Amino acid sequence: MDYAVRIYHLNEYLIQHKKYTLADQVFRSGTSIGANISEAIKAESDADFVHKYSIALKEAEETLYWLELAYRVELLDEKLYKSLQSDCVELVKLGTSITLTMLRKIKLEKQ
């Protein structure tokens, strides 16, 4: 949830600087990560869990793109960019590990 709150504040900052399109994109993808993880927790099956977590990972990758763009066009200073990017990369690593573990479980159950 902390990451989504940080993304919310980044969105507000970008709006103040009249970067509406970028603000919208980073807000949508950045907050979608947590929303999809929340959906995965209540998944109807292991396959549904993997599907929802995979969407969260795609959203995290998209968020990384938008963060880098904001940094490269000098809307974010290096410290803020690296902090947000680091948090997002950690979400990707954790999500990838969880997804791979569930995929192994599904594979074992099919044997």
N, C-alpha and C positions, 0 to 999 in steps of 0.2 A: 504494500500500500504506500510505503514511503516514496517509492519510485514514481508512482502515479501522481502523488502530491507534488513532487519536484517537476514533473512534466506539466502539471497544471500551472505552476508558477512560471515556468518557462513560456508557456502559451500566453499568459498575461503580459509578460515582458515583451514578447514578439508583437503582440497586438499594440502595445504602447508605442512600438517603433513602426507601426503601420505595415507589418509584414504578415498580412492576414492569411495568405495562401500557405506560407510556411508554417505559421502558427496552427492553422487548421490541420495540416498534414501531420505534424509532429504530435499534436494533441490526440488525433484519432488513433494513430498507430501506437503511441506511447501508453495511452490508457487502455487500449484494446488488449495489451499483454495480460494485465491482471484480470480483465473481464473474462478472457478465454481460459485462463488458469482456474478461475472460480467456476466456470462451467465444467471444466475437466474434473474437478473435485466431485461433482454430482453427475458424472457421466453414467450413461445407461449400461455401458459395457466397457471392457478393456479396450476394444477397438475404438469406441467413441472417445474414450479418454485420450488415446494416442492421437486421434484426429484433432481434438480440441487443443491439445498441447502443441501439436504441429502448427496449428494456426497461430498460437501464441508466439512460437518461435519465428514464424514468418513476420509477424508484426514487430517483434524485437529487431529483426534484421532490417526491416524498413525504417524503424526508428533510428537505428545506427546510421543509415543513409542520411536521413533528414538532419540529424545532429551534426554529422560531418559537413553537410552543405551549409548549415548555419554558421559553423566555425569557419569554413573556407571563405564565406562572404563577409566575415568579420562581425557577425552578430553576437557571437559568443566568444568570451576570452578563453584562453587556453586552459586555465584552471577549471572553469565551469564545464567546458567541453569534456576534458579528460575525466572529470568526476562523473558526469552523466553517462559518458561512453563506458567507463569502467563498470558502473552499476548495470548497464544494459548488457555488457559482455558477460558479466556474472550471471545474469538472468538466462542468457543463452546457454551458457555452460551447464547451469543447474537443470534447465529445461531439457537440454539434449541428453544429459545423464538419466533423468527421470524417464524420458521417452524411450531411450534405448533399453533401459531396465524393463519397462513394460512390454516392449516388443520381444525381448528375450522370454519373458513370462508367457506371452501369447504363443510363441514358437514352441516352448516346452509343453504347453497344454495341448497342442495339436499333435504331439508325438505319441 
